[in-house]
Structure formats: C-alpha cells, structure tokens
Amino acid sequence: MQQEFLTIALSKGSLLKPTIELFNRIGLPVEGVTEESRSMVFTFEEQRVKYIMCRPTDVPTYVEQGAADLGIVGKDVIVEQAKDVFEMVDLKYGYCRFVVAGPEEMAGASLRDLNYKRVASKFPVVAEQFFRDKGLQAEIIKLHGNVELAPIMGLADLIVDLVSTGRTLKENHLVELQQIMESTTRLICNRVSYRTKHGQLQPMIELMQEQLKGGQSK
C-alpha cells in the first residue's frame, strides 16, 4: 500500500532559501522549488511529499486546520497567533528578536518609564503580553506597515517590533529599550497528523535534529 502524501507548508521570503538548503541536506526533494516559480504547490510523487508556498503568517493556519501536516515558520508568528499546533524542532536560522523601542532621547529608560504609554506594533498579542507581565499599563495600537513611523508622527510613544541588526531602528532615530524574546525558525506539526502519520514524520524530524546537531559541532 502506497504511503499518503506528507504536505509541508513553506514560508515565502527570507526563510525559504535556508529551508531548501536544509531539506536538500536531509534528502528531501527540492528541485524547482523556488519563489520565482508560478506554482504554489510542488508535488513529488516518488517521495510522496508535497510543498505549498505560503505567506509566513498563513503557515500556522494551514497546519492547524490540517491542510498541511508540517510547516516552517518563525517563532514570532507562532507566539503572536497561538495556534493549536505542535512545535517540533528549533531550526536555528532566521534569527531575530522582539524589542520595545522608543525615540533616542529615551535611551537608558527603566521599565517604570514605559508605563502609561501608547505602543504601536504589528504584533499586538506579544506587545500586550509583555506589558501585562511587567505590570505596566499600555495602549496597544495595531499597525500593518512600518511601525517606526508611529513615534515620528506622534501616533505612539513606543513600538514593539522584530529586529535583527537594529539598523532600521537607528535609521529612524529609535533605540532598543527592552528585549522581549528571541525568535528563530521552527518546524511545526498538525496534532492529528502527528498521530496518524507518525511513521513518516518521525524519521524526518530526527534527520532534521541530527543535521542541526552536526552543524553545531562544526
């Protein structure tokens, strides 16, 4: 009896290249899987693997709803969305961190100085959780675009955003005031698939773990 297909939701953008490199190293088919392709679904009959190309913010939904068995997505998206999925492996790439940032004149501000502020963010769940956990009052303003603009235009006092190098903050005369959490890319799994396709999933998960251990020891 032929195995069922394993469907994996891939994140478009900066995570795709290191994901393809990892898949290639563990023997998964990757020929023709690029963002430049017009295809959104890549099917490999022989290996019984199917990839779907998604926006990163959609990956957890595809996995939670069972349209994909596995997904590759940043921890930042997982935390913000809180979907009902298993987080299986920290893939270590795509590093960034959530920070609270404000105008340069706030450099060195204490936690107490962040109380009763308006905070703009594309990640309102993460922002609200941070301020609540610290016992601070904040008005969270959800934005979809460049949040760095909010303090410049007087829309907000602070921002909560993802940074990697911090260059964008500097260019907009903002400074990091508090680090909230670090984020790297994760392999997530549908809860039902983990039970029903365990025989297919587990070897792949173990191969990824071994590959990561090997990379760290070099």
FIFI-415592 format. One record per residue (C-alpha): residue in one letter; x, y, z. Coordinates in steps of 0.5 Angstrom, whole numbers, plus 2048, in hexadecimal, padded with zeros to 3 digits. Layout:
AXYZ
...
% end
This chain:
M800800800
Q8038077FE
Q80480C803
E800812804
F803819802
L80681D807
T805824806
I80982A808
A808831809
L80E835807
S80F83D809
K810841803
G815846803
S81C846807
L81A83F80B
L81A83C804
K82183B802
P824838809
T81E834809
I81F831802
E826830804
L82482C80A
F81F828806
N825826801
R82A824806
I82581F809
G82381C803
L81C820801
P81B8217FA
V81B8297F9
E81C8297F1
G81982F7EE
V8168327F5
T8178397F4
E81383F7F6
E8148417EF
S81083B7EC
R80983D7EB
S8078367EE
M8048377F5
V80482F7F6
F80A82B7F5
T8098237F4
F80E81E7F5
E80A8177F3
E8108137F4
Q8128157FB
R80B8167FD
V80C81E7FF
K8088247FD
Y80A82B7FF
I8058317FF
M8088387FF
C80583D804
R806844807
P80984280E
T803845811
D7FF84080E
V80383A80F
P800838816
T7F9838814
Y7FB83380E
V7FE82F813
E7F9830819
Q7F382E814
G7F6828811
A7F782B80A
A7FF82A80C
D802824810
L808829812
G80A830811
I810834811
V80F83B815
G813840819
K81183F821
D80F846820
V80984481C
I80883E821
V807843827
E803848824
Q7FE843821
A7FE83E827
K7FB839822
D7FA832825
V80082E821
F80682A824
E80D82E824
M811828822
V81882B820
D81C831821
L82083281A
K82483881D
Y82483C817
G820843815
Y82284681C
C81F84C81E
R81C84F825
F816852827
V81885982B
V81585F82E
A81886582A
G81786D82B
P81A873829
E82187582A
E820879830
M81D873834
A824870834
G82586C83A
A81E86D83C
S81C868842
L816863842
R812868846
D81386E841
L80F86983C
N80986A840
Y80286D83D
K80586D836
R80286D82F
V80586782C
A805865824
S80685E822
K80585981C
F805854822
P7FF857827
V7FF85082B
V80685082C
A80685782E
E800857833
Q803850836
F80A854837
F80785A83B
R80285683E
D807851841
K80B857843
G80585A847
L805860842
Q7FF86483F
A800865838
E7FB867832
I7FD86282C
I7FC865825
K7FC85F820
L7FF861819
H80185D813
G806861810
N80D865812
V80C86681A
E81286A81A
L80E870817
A80987081D
P80D873822
I81087881D
M80987A81B
G80687A823
L802875822
A805871827
D80B87282C
L80E86B82C
I80E865827
V80E85D827
D81285A821
L81685581F
V81D85781E
S82385381B
T82985881A
G82685E81D
R828862817
T820864816
L81F86781D
K82686B81C
E82486E815
N81D870819
H82187381F
L81E86E823
V82186A829
E82086382C
L81E864833
Q81C85D835
Q81D856832
I816852832
M81884B82F
E81D848829
S81A844823
T81C83F81E
T81983B819
R81583581C
L81282E819
I80B82E81B
C80682881A
N7FF82781A
R7FD823820
V7F981E81C
S7FE81C817
Y80381B81D
R7FF81581F
T7FC813818
K803814814
H80881381A
G80C80D816
Q80D812810
L80E818814
Q81381681A
P819814815
M81881B812
I81881E819
E81E81A81B
L82281B815
M821823816
Q82382281D
E82981E81B
Q82B823816
L82B82981B
K82F826820
G83482481A
G83482C818
Q83582E81F
S83B829821
K83F82C81B
% end
